[in-house]
Amino acid sequence: MPLIKPRDHERAEAIGARVFGSMDGVISTLAVIAGVAGATTNHIIVLVAGVAAMMAEAISMGFSSYSSARVREKILGHKNSLVKRTAREGTEFWLVTMGGGAIPLVPFLLRLADTITSLKIAVILSAVFLFSIGFYIGKLTKKDAFYEGLFNAVMGMIAAAATYAVGYGISLLQI
């Protein structure tokens, strides 16, 4: 088994964080807009919920990443790089989560169509993005890239379908 160099380990962590943040941003934002669109066809309400979810998720992920890196650096005793490195990691995680979260919002921001059609476009954009990330992961890890892409896309679609069903179900209650 080959030895893993510290630089390879850092690169793998950075790529992993970017994959995690961007996928989390896409899936969580898509799931929120799908759930809200299941309950209402009001375009503005769906958009506000989606933007709020994207912002909340990105801020949470950025702060969580910063805190995690800070603890890790303290445990490892890296006092000199603590502030610079942890701030960079937190900011990067925030940015990739925001970037991922923006993808399903595009059709709502551009007001391309009615709410349900915008949701369908958001699902397609998100599925393509998630597939691309999985495909990249497959190539990077020398696994079946098509399978990895399909796996990622399906996970995102399950989340969207589940929250849409919940939103639709709640709308039927007419509370």
Secondary structure, DSSP 8 states (H G I E B T S, - for coil): -----HHHHHHHHHHHHHHHHHHHHHHHHHHHHHHHHHH---HHHHHHHHHHHHHHHHHHHHHHHHHHHHHHHHHHT-TTTHHHHHHHHHHHHHHHHHHHHHGGGHHHHTT-S-HHHHHHHHHHHHHHHHHHHHHHHHHHHTS-HHHHHHHHHHHHHHHHHHHHHHHHHHHHH--
